[in-house]
Amino acid sequence: MDDGRAVGPCADRGPLSPRRRRRVPAVAVSPPGALHFVSNVLVLLVLAPQERHFSPGGYWLFLLAGVALALGVGYAVLVAYSPAANVAVYGISGLGYALGGFALARAISNPTDRSELDLFAAVIGVSSVLTVALNLVTTLPQTPAAVNGGHVSGLVYGLVIGALWRGRRTAPEAADTP
């Protein structure tokens, strides 16, 4: 009787293998080292003022969609190309790349509404673009498993949202009446 479980040497390699399912909740919040974690937190703190360009609900939607995309694409790239059964994916850095991409695209497309914090965030966005480009140039096509799908997808997501962004709509001011 077939109970749906994989057997043989590749049993632990599928995206839904028991070994990978056990790791998914932990890897979503635990980066590969303390220094990596601290640097991600610092980047997110520096990019946090980008929140002012969103409505409260819109910002949470951006964050949740960015994390889901970074985790999903990062995991998919590793599942597709990594020979290792114990693949880990982390979403916090992908979110940093999403916010950096948003800040860069927004600063370019909306030069009249830029603060100094926005310009600093855009510099981090430029750094994100350079980091992803260097990662792609040095890993493709030889070692696609080394492509950080979370960084790539986070950056592209942030760039697209930033380029399409029109900002919060404000209510027209009521005319003063005597």
WODAUR-V465080 format. One record per backbone hydrogen bond with DSSP energy under -1.0 kcal/mol. NH is the residue of the N-H (numbers start at 1). CO is the residue of the C=O. If there is no record, write none. Layout:
# WODAUR-V465080
{{NH & CO} {NH & CO}}
This chain:
# WODAUR-V465080
{{11 & 8} {13 & 10} {17 & 14} {21 & 17} {22 & 18} {24 & 20} {27 & 23} {28 & 24} {29 & 26} {30 & 26} {37 & 33} {38 & 34} {39 & 35} {40 & 36} {41 & 37} {42 & 38} {43 & 39} {44 & 40} {45 & 41} {46 & 42} {47 & 43} {50 & 47} {51 & 48} {52 & 49} {53 & 50} {54 & 51} {59 & 55} {60 & 56} {61 & 57} {62 & 58} {63 & 59} {64 & 60} {65 & 61} {66 & 62} {67 & 63} {68 & 64} {69 & 65} {70 & 66} {71 & 67} {72 & 68} {73 & 69} {74 & 70} {75 & 71} {76 & 72} {77 & 73} {78 & 74} {79 & 75} {80 & 76} {81 & 77} {82 & 78} {95 & 91} {96 & 92} {97 & 93} {98 & 94} {99 & 95} {100 & 96} {101 & 97} {102 & 98} {103 & 99} {104 & 100} {105 & 101} {106 & 102} {107 & 103} {108 & 104} {109 & 105} {110 & 106} {113 & 110} {119 & 115} {120 & 116} {121 & 117} {122 & 118} {123 & 119} {124 & 120} {125 & 121} {126 & 122} {127 & 123} {128 & 124} {129 & 125} {130 & 126} {131 & 127} {132 & 128} {133 & 129} {134 & 130} {135 & 131} {136 & 132} {137 & 133} {138 & 134} {139 & 135} {140 & 136} {143 & 139} {146 & 143} {147 & 144} {149 & 147} {152 & 148} {153 & 149} {154 & 150} {155 & 151} {156 & 152} {157 & 153} {158 & 154} {159 & 155} {160 & 156} {161 & 157} {162 & 158} {163 & 159} {164 & 160} {165 & 161}}
